[in-house]
């Protein structure tokens, strides 16, 4: 997952994400860590690549549905 924020997060930090609920999808809570980070001086924001771990099959499927909906909605804008 790609995440943008104005706060710096350190690579060693384990993170807990609460995603949703959104539209017809239920909420999901999952854990992850920062795999990559970069500061964008033009926007003064941090960009992070997040890797999720210890997800069960249901969580993984739900996350895939979120990504599909968000990609479709993003392409419509």
N, C-alpha and C positions, 0 to 999 in steps of 0.2 A: 504494500500500500504506500502511496505517496501522501505526505502530510506537510502542510505549510503552516508556520506559526511565527510569531514575533519573539517567542521565548526559546532560549537554548536548552536543549535536552542532551544529556551526556550519553555516550554510547553504552556505558556500563549499566545504565538504568533499565530495569525491567519495567514495562509499562502495562497498565490494565486499560483496555478500551471498552467503552460502552457505545455501541453502534445501534441507532434506531431507538424505538420503532419508527418505521417510515412506510407510508402508504399502507399496503396490505401485509408488509413483512413485520414479524415480531422483532423485538430487540435482541441483541446478542452481547454477551460480555466475553472478551477473550484477552489473552496475554500475548505480548510481543516484545520485541527489542529493536533498537535502532541498528540498522545494518549499514546505513550510509547517511552522512549529513553534509550540507553545504550551505554557506551563507550567501544570499543574493544581495549584493550591495545596492543594486538599483532599487529594490523594494524594501530593503532593511528587514528581510524575513529569512528565517531558516527553513530549508527544505530537507525533509527526512524520508528515507526509504525504510519502511518498517517490515519486519519479518514476524509473522505470527507463529506461535508454537503451542503444542499440547491442545490441539483442537480435535474434538470428536467429529464424526461424520456429519452429524446434524449441523454443527456450527460451521463447518467447511462449506456445506451446501448452501446455508443461509448467507454466508459471506459472498459466495459466488452470485447469488441472486441480487444482493445489494450492488455488487460491482456492475452487473448487467444493466440494472435499472439506471444507475448513475451514469454509465457510459452512454446509454440511449438518450437520457435527458440532457447530458452535456453536448451531444452532437446536434440536438434540436435548437440549441441557443445560438 
